[in-house]
Amino acid sequence: MNYNKKTVKDVDVKGKKVLLRCDFNVPMAKDGSGVITDDKRIRAALPTIQYLLDQGAAVIACSHMGKPEPSFEKWAKKQAEKGKDPASLTKEKWEKSLEALCMEPVAKRLGELLGRDVVLASDVVGPDAQAKAAALQSGEIMLLQNTRFEKGETKNDPELAKAMADLAGSDGVYVSDAFGAVHRAHASTAGVAAYLPAVSGFLIQKELDFIGGALANPKRPLVAILGGAKVSSKIGVINNLLEIADTIIIGGGMSYTFAKAQGGTVGDSLLESDWLDYCNEMIAKAGEKGVKLLLPVDTVIADKFAPDADSKVVPNGQIPDGWQGLDIGPETVKLYCGAVKDAGTVIWNGPMGVFEFEKFAVGTKAVAEALSETDAITIIGGGDSAAAVQQLGYAEKMTHISTGGGASLEFMEGKELPGVACLLDK
């Protein structure tokens, strides 16, 4: 995939309308109060928005929020499948579910952060959005309603994409800055690029520079640390990294499938027994390609999955029945931290253990600390590893923390990202 894409700095936006795709899918308080519990994604979009406004553009921002079901029938069917009583599923309840995913709180917070009014449309491409977009002046910003309120959004419907592009007018520009959504070919992430010149914002540019740079031309040695629960969710990543990495480190729940594949016992640990052959193939492939594949040498086991469980350290692959592995052991910590010390580039995706429980966060914490002390370029691949680094207080010490969990994983698999492929090449 070509990572060398045009950015907002490569186009003249003065006096033009810019359709800007952001990722404002922010977590909201569960009590229905409309309070945003973490505005990190809104803050991440500010540099691009501020730049466009300063350049004299009129900004039409848009984003999805959650997974609304635009049709009552489909919503009722899904709720019934979840075991809800069909008789209790009313149109009012469906409308309430949509209300909870409206963009009002986002527009309000964005306005506070920018220190200016953000005009909110009550629809995506309907009469209100059209009227407000037509009236929008240079240096002003508006926000469309949740793009997923439109049935055609997730289907990448060309009619919807054209209607969204039309809001920016015939000389408009499309700017994509929602890295968390670029792995999806939706109307607002990819479709609109067929009707407007499409470039990246600063957020996507940063992701392409760091992750793209690490994959295409890494400062060596390149060390990849892969954790998390499942081997199956990281197959593509492991396959791709075996072609480019110097060292691959395996931790987290997925390491027990590797241990079992090598003839070990894993007790009640997480295990994907369908993937044992695959693990052995990967070990063999690493050997053929001269890639160092590091697996745990010891593991911290617990008698139950709980923060206060009894625990002890055993050699890897020697977990007794009734016990389960919840973290890498002290010898493994030393091995893994030593491997990142002299790295040129480190990519980390997935925690080393159950870091939500303090007792079993030791491995994840040690790796985060080792990354904070290395001179290497350190790239954290979104999702749980990003959360762990933030939670443990090491975020400031990392070179780059990706804003997209699923997108950064697919990026590391070497897959083409529809929302990046559609942007103009430099």
C-alpha positions as CSV (number, residue, x, y, z in Angstrom):
1,M,0.0,0.0,0.0
2,N,1.2,3.5,-0.8
3,Y,1.6,5.5,2.5
4,N,2.7,8.7,0.7
5,K,-0.6,10.5,0.6
6,K,-1.4,14.2,0.1
7,T,-2.3,16.1,3.2
8,V,-4.3,19.2,4.0
9,K,-1.0,21.2,3.5
10,D,-1.0,20.0,-0.2
11,V,-4.3,21.7,-1.1
12,D,-5.6,25.2,-1.1
13,V,-8.7,25.4,1.1
14,K,-9.1,29.2,1.4
15,G,-12.7,30.1,0.8
16,K,-13.7,26.5,0.1
17,K,-16.0,24.1,2.0
18,V,-14.2,21.1,3.5
19,L,-16.0,17.9,4.4
20,L,-13.9,16.6,7.3
21,R,-14.4,13.0,8.5
22,C,-13.4,12.8,12.2
23,D,-13.6,10.0,14.7
24,F,-15.9,11.5,17.4
25,N,-17.1,8.0,18.6
26,V,-16.5,9.0,22.2
27,P,-17.6,7.1,25.3
28,M,-20.7,8.5,27.0
29,A,-21.9,8.1,30.6
30,K,-24.2,5.1,30.9
31,D,-26.9,7.1,32.8
32,G,-28.2,8.8,29.6
33,S,-27.1,12.2,30.9
34,G,-25.2,13.0,27.6
35,V,-21.9,13.4,29.5
36,I,-18.8,12.5,27.5
37,T,-16.5,10.5,29.8
38,D,-13.4,10.8,27.7
39,D,-12.9,13.5,25.1
40,K,-9.5,12.3,23.8
41,R,-10.8,11.7,20.3
42,I,-12.3,15.2,20.0
43,R,-9.0,16.7,21.2
44,A,-7.1,14.6,18.7
45,A,-9.0,16.3,15.8
46,L,-8.3,19.8,17.0
47,P,-5.0,20.5,15.1
48,T,-6.6,19.6,11.7
49,I,-9.8,21.6,12.4
50,Q,-7.8,24.6,13.7
51,Y,-5.5,24.5,10.7
52,L,-8.5,24.4,8.2
53,L,-10.3,27.3,10.0
54,D,-7.1,29.4,10.1
55,Q,-6.6,28.8,6.3
56,G,-10.1,30.3,5.7
57,A,-12.0,27.1,5.1
58,A,-15.6,26.4,6.1
59,V,-15.6,23.1,7.9
60,I,-18.4,20.5,7.6
61,A,-17.3,17.9,10.2
62,C,-18.9,14.5,10.3
63,S,-18.5,11.3,12.4
64,H,-20.3,8.1,13.4
65,M,-21.2,7.4,17.0
66,G,-21.8,3.9,18.3
67,K,-23.9,1.4,16.3
68,P,-27.3,2.8,15.8
69,E,-29.9,0.7,13.9
70,P,-31.5,3.1,11.4
71,S,-34.6,0.9,11.0
72,F,-37.1,0.1,13.7
73,E,-37.7,-3.4,12.3
74,K,-34.0,-4.4,12.3
75,W,-33.6,-2.9,15.8
76,A,-36.5,-4.9,17.2
77,K,-35.1,-8.1,15.5
78,K,-31.7,-7.6,17.1
79,Q,-33.2,-6.8,20.5
80,A,-35.3,-10.0,20.3
81,E,-32.2,-12.0,19.4
82,K,-30.6,-10.7,22.6
83,G,-33.5,-12.2,24.5
84,K,-35.7,-9.0,25.0
85,D,-39.4,-9.6,25.1
86,P,-40.7,-8.7,21.6
87,A,-43.9,-7.2,23.1
88,S,-41.8,-4.6,25.0
89,L,-40.0,-3.3,21.9
90,T,-41.7,-0.1,21.0
91,K,-40.9,2.7,18.5
92,E,-40.4,5.0,21.4
93,K,-37.7,2.8,22.8
94,W,-36.0,2.6,19.4
95,E,-36.1,6.4,19.1
96,K,-34.6,6.7,22.5
97,S,-31.8,4.4,21.5
98,L,-31.1,6.8,18.5
99,E,-31.3,9.8,20.8
100,A,-28.6,8.5,23.0
101,L,-26.2,8.4,19.9
102,C,-27.0,12.0,18.7
103,M,-24.0,14.4,18.2
104,E,-25.3,17.2,20.5
105,P,-22.8,16.5,23.3
106,V,-19.9,16.3,20.8
107,A,-20.9,19.6,19.2
108,K,-21.0,21.2,22.6
109,R,-17.6,19.9,23.7
110,L,-16.0,20.7,20.4
111,G,-17.3,24.3,20.7
112,E,-15.8,24.6,24.2
113,L,-12.4,23.2,23.0
114,L,-12.3,25.5,20.0
115,G,-13.7,28.5,21.8
116,R,-16.3,29.1,19.1
117,D,-19.8,28.1,18.1
118,V,-20.2,24.8,16.3
119,V,-23.4,24.7,14.2
120,L,-25.2,21.3,14.6
121,A,-27.3,19.9,11.8
122,S,-30.3,17.8,12.8
123,D,-29.7,15.4,9.9
124,V,-26.8,14.1,7.8
125,V,-27.7,15.1,4.2
126,G,-31.3,16.2,4.7
127,P,-32.8,19.8,4.4
128,D,-31.3,21.0,7.7
129,A,-27.7,19.9,6.8
130,Q,-28.1,21.3,3.3
131,A,-29.4,24.7,4.5
132,K,-26.7,25.0,7.2
133,A,-23.9,23.9,4.8
134,A,-25.0,26.4,2.2
135,A,-25.0,29.3,4.8
136,L,-21.6,28.3,6.3
137,Q,-18.9,31.0,5.9
138,S,-15.1,30.8,5.8
139,G,-13.7,30.3,9.3
140,E,-17.0,28.7,10.6
141,I,-17.6,25.0,11.5
142,M,-20.6,22.8,11.6
143,L,-21.2,19.2,12.6
144,L,-23.5,16.8,10.8
145,Q,-25.7,14.3,12.7
146,N,-24.4,10.8,13.3
147,T,-23.5,9.4,9.9
148,R,-24.7,5.9,10.9
149,F,-28.3,7.3,11.1
150,E,-28.2,6.9,7.4
151,K,-28.8,3.3,6.2
152,G,-26.4,3.8,3.3
153,E,-23.4,4.7,5.4
154,T,-22.1,1.3,6.3
155,K,-23.0,0.0,2.8
156,N,-20.9,2.7,1.2
157,D,-23.9,3.7,-0.8
158,P,-22.8,6.0,-3.7
159,E,-26.0,8.1,-3.5
160,L,-25.3,8.9,0.1
161,A,-21.6,9.6,-0.6
162,K,-22.6,12.0,-3.4
163,A,-25.1,13.8,-1.2
164,M,-22.4,14.2,1.5
165,A,-19.9,15.5,-1.1
166,D,-22.5,17.9,-2.5
167,L,-22.7,19.7,0.9
168,A,-19.1,20.9,0.2
169,G,-20.0,22.2,-3.3
170,S,-18.3,21.7,-6.7
171,D,-15.0,23.1,-5.5
172,G,-15.1,21.4,-2.1
173,V,-12.4,19.2,-0.6
174,Y,-12.6,16.0,1.5
175,V,-10.3,15.6,4.4
176,S,-10.1,12.3,6.2
177,D,-8.8,12.4,9.8
178,A,-10.6,9.4,11.3
179,F,-7.9,6.8,11.5
180,G,-10.1,4.6,13.8
181,A,-12.5,4.1,10.9
182,V,-10.3,3.9,7.8
183,H,-10.3,0.1,7.7
184,R,-14.0,0.3,6.9
185,A,-15.3,1.1,3.4
186,H,-18.2,3.4,4.4
187,A,-19.8,6.3,2.5
188,S,-18.2,8.9,4.8
189,T,-14.7,7.2,5.0
190,A,-14.2,6.1,1.4
191,G,-17.2,6.7,-0.9
192,V,-17.0,10.5,-0.8
193,A,-13.5,10.4,-2.3
194,A,-15.1,9.5,-5.6
195,Y,-16.7,13.0,-5.8
196,L,-14.2,15.3,-4.1
197,P,-10.4,15.6,-4.1
198,A,-9.4,13.6,-1.0
199,V,-6.5,14.3,1.4
200,S,-5.5,13.3,4.9
201,G,-5.6,15.4,8.1
202,F,-2.7,15.6,10.5
203,L,-3.9,12.6,12.6
204,I,-3.9,10.1,9.7
205,Q,-0.7,11.6,8.3
206,K,1.0,10.9,11.7
207,E,-0.3,7.3,11.6
208,L,1.0,6.8,8.1
209,D,4.3,8.3,8.9
210,F,4.9,6.2,12.1
211,I,3.2,2.8,11.4
212,G,3.7,3.0,7.6
213,G,7.4,4.0,8.2
214,A,8.0,1.2,10.7
215,L,6.6,-1.3,8.2
216,A,8.2,0.0,5.1
217,N,11.6,1.3,6.2
218,P,12.1,0.6,10.0
219,K,15.1,1.7,12.0
220,R,16.6,-1.7,12.9
221,P,16.5,-3.9,14.8
222,L,12.7,-4.0,14.5
223,V,11.1,-5.7,17.6
224,A,7.4,-6.5,17.5
225,I,5.6,-7.3,20.8
226,L,2.3,-9.1,20.4
227,G,0.0,-9.9,23.3
228,G,-3.7,-10.0,24.0
229,A,-6.0,-12.9,24.3
230,K,-6.2,-14.7,20.9
231,V,-3.7,-16.0,18.3
232,S,-6.6,-16.0,15.8
233,S,-7.0,-12.2,16.0
234,K,-3.3,-11.7,15.3
235,I,-2.6,-14.2,12.6
236,G,-2.3,-11.7,9.8
237,V,-0.1,-9.5,11.9
238,I,2.3,-12.3,12.8
239,N,2.4,-13.5,9.2
240,N,3.3,-10.0,7.9
241,L,5.8,-9.2,10.7
242,L,7.7,-12.5,10.0
243,E,8.6,-10.9,6.7
244,I,10.0,-7.7,8.2
245,A,10.8,-7.9,11.9
246,D,14.1,-9.0,13.5
247,T,12.5,-10.1,16.7
248,I,8.9,-11.1,17.6
249,I,7.9,-11.3,21.2
250,I,4.7,-13.3,22.2
251,G,2.9,-12.6,25.5
252,G,-0.6,-12.5,26.9
253,G,-3.3,-15.1,26.6
254,M,-2.2,-16.1,23.1
255,S,1.1,-17.4,24.5
256,Y,-0.7,-20.4,26.1
257,T,-1.8,-21.7,22.6
258,F,1.9,-21.6,21.6
259,A,2.8,-23.4,24.8
260,K,0.2,-26.2,24.2
261,A,1.4,-26.5,20.6
262,Q,4.9,-27.3,21.8
263,G,3.6,-30.1,24.0
264,G,3.1,-28.1,27.3
265,T,0.2,-28.3,29.7
266,V,-1.8,-25.1,30.2
267,G,-4.4,-26.0,32.8
268,D,-7.4,-23.7,32.6
269,S,-5.6,-21.0,30.6
270,L,-7.0,-19.3,27.5
271,L,-6.5,-21.8,24.7
272,E,-7.5,-21.9,21.0
273,S,-7.0,-25.6,20.2
274,D,-7.9,-25.0,16.5
275,W,-4.7,-23.0,16.1
276,L,-2.0,-25.3,17.5
277,D,-0.7,-26.3,14.0
278,Y,-0.6,-22.7,13.0
279,C,1.6,-21.9,16.1
280,N,4.1,-24.6,15.2
281,E,4.1,-23.4,11.6
282,M,4.9,-19.8,12.8
283,I,7.8,-21.1,15.0
284,A,9.2,-23.1,12.0
285,K,8.8,-20.1,9.7
286,A,10.6,-17.8,12.1
287,G,13.5,-20.3,12.2
288,E,13.6,-20.4,8.4
289,K,13.6,-16.6,8.1
290,G,16.1,-16.0,10.9
291,V,13.5,-14.0,12.9
292,K,14.0,-14.4,16.7
293,L,10.6,-15.6,18.1
294,L,10.6,-15.1,21.9
295,L,8.1,-17.1,23.9
296,P,7.6,-17.0,27.7
297,V,9.9,-19.1,29.8
298,D,7.8,-18.8,32.9
299,T,4.3,-17.7,33.8
300,V,2.3,-16.3,36.7
301,I,-0.6,-18.6,37.4
302,A,-3.8,-18.1,39.5
303,D,-6.3,-20.5,41.0
304,K,-9.2,-18.3,39.7
305,F,-9.8,-15.4,37.4
306,A,-10.0,-12.7,40.0
307,P,-7.9,-9.8,41.3
308,D,-7.4,-11.5,44.7
309,A,-6.6,-15.0,43.4
310,D,-3.8,-17.1,44.9
311,S,-0.9,-17.0,42.5
312,K,2.5,-18.6,41.9
313,V,5.2,-18.8,39.2
314,V,5.7,-21.9,37.2
315,P,7.9,-22.8,34.1
316,N,6.0,-22.1,30.9
317,G,4.0,-25.1,29.7
318,Q,3.8,-26.6,33.2
319,I,0.5,-25.2,34.4
320,P,-1.4,-27.7,36.6
321,D,-5.1,-28.4,36.2
322,G,-7.4,-26.0,38.0
323,W,-4.8,-23.1,37.4
324,Q,-4.6,-20.5,34.7
325,G,-1.9,-18.3,33.4
326,L,-2.6,-14.6,33.9
327,D,0.8,-12.9,33.3
328,I,4.3,-13.5,32.1
329,G,6.8,-14.5,34.9
330,P,9.8,-12.7,36.2
331,E,12.4,-14.5,34.0
332,T,10.3,-13.7,30.9
333,V,10.1,-10.1,32.0
334,K,13.9,-9.9,32.1
335,L,14.1,-11.6,28.7
336,Y,11.5,-9.3,27.0
337,C,12.9,-6.1,28.5
338,G,16.4,-7.1,27.4
339,A,15.1,-7.6,23.9
340,V,13.8,-4.0,23.6
341,K,16.8,-2.3,25.1
342,D,18.9,-2.1,21.9
343,A,16.0,-2.0,19.5
344,G,15.8,0.7,16.7
345,T,12.0,0.4,16.4
346,V,9.5,-1.3,18.7
347,I,5.8,-2.0,17.7
348,W,3.6,-3.1,20.6
349,N,0.1,-4.5,20.3
350,G,-1.6,-6.3,23.1
351,P,-0.9,-6.6,26.9
352,M,1.3,-9.2,28.5
353,G,-1.3,-10.3,31.0
354,V,-4.6,-9.3,32.7
355,F,-3.4,-5.8,33.3
356,E,-6.9,-4.8,34.7
357,F,-6.0,-6.7,37.8
358,E,-3.0,-5.0,39.6
359,K,-1.6,-8.3,40.7
360,F,-1.3,-9.5,37.1
361,A,-0.2,-6.2,35.5
362,V,3.4,-6.7,36.4
363,G,4.5,-8.0,32.9
364,T,2.6,-5.3,31.0
365,K,4.0,-2.6,33.4
366,A,7.6,-3.8,33.0
367,V,7.3,-3.8,29.2
368,A,5.8,-0.3,29.2
369,E,8.6,0.9,31.5
370,A,11.3,-0.7,29.3
371,L,9.8,1.0,26.3
372,S,9.8,4.3,28.1
373,E,13.5,4.0,28.8
374,T,14.7,2.8,25.3
375,D,16.1,5.1,22.7
376,A,14.1,3.2,20.0
377,I,11.1,4.6,18.1
378,T,8.2,3.2,20.1
379,I,4.8,2.7,18.5
380,I,1.8,1.5,20.5
381,G,-0.8,-0.1,18.2
382,G,-4.0,1.2,19.7
383,G,-6.6,-0.8,21.7
384,D,-5.7,-2.4,25.0
385,S,-2.0,-1.6,24.8
386,A,-2.8,2.1,24.3
387,A,-5.1,1.9,27.3
388,A,-2.4,0.1,29.4
389,V,0.2,2.7,28.5
390,Q,-2.1,5.6,29.4
391,Q,-3.3,3.9,32.6
392,L,0.3,3.2,33.8
393,G,1.4,6.7,33.1
394,Y,3.9,6.0,30.3
395,A,2.0,7.6,27.4
396,E,4.2,10.8,27.3
397,K,7.3,8.6,26.9
398,M,6.1,6.8,23.7
399,T,6.9,8.1,20.2
400,H,3.5,7.3,18.9
401,I,0.2,5.9,20.3
402,S,-2.2,4.9,17.5
403,T,-5.7,6.2,17.7
404,G,-7.2,3.1,16.0
405,G,-7.4,-0.4,17.4
406,G,-8.8,-2.4,14.5
407,A,-7.3,0.0,11.9
408,S,-3.8,-0.3,13.3
409,L,-4.1,-4.1,13.4
410,E,-5.1,-4.3,9.8
411,F,-2.4,-1.8,8.9
412,M,0.2,-4.1,10.6
413,E,-1.2,-7.0,8.7
414,G,-0.3,-5.2,5.5
415,K,-3.9,-5.0,4.4
416,E,-5.1,-2.1,2.2
417,L,-7.2,0.3,4.3
418,P,-10.1,1.6,2.1
419,G,-10.1,5.0,3.9
420,V,-6.4,5.5,3.1
421,A,-6.3,3.9,-0.4
422,C,-9.0,6.5,-1.6
423,L,-6.7,9.5,-0.7
424,L,-4.7,11.2,-3.4
425,D,-1.1,10.1,-3.8
426,K,1.6,12.8,-3.5
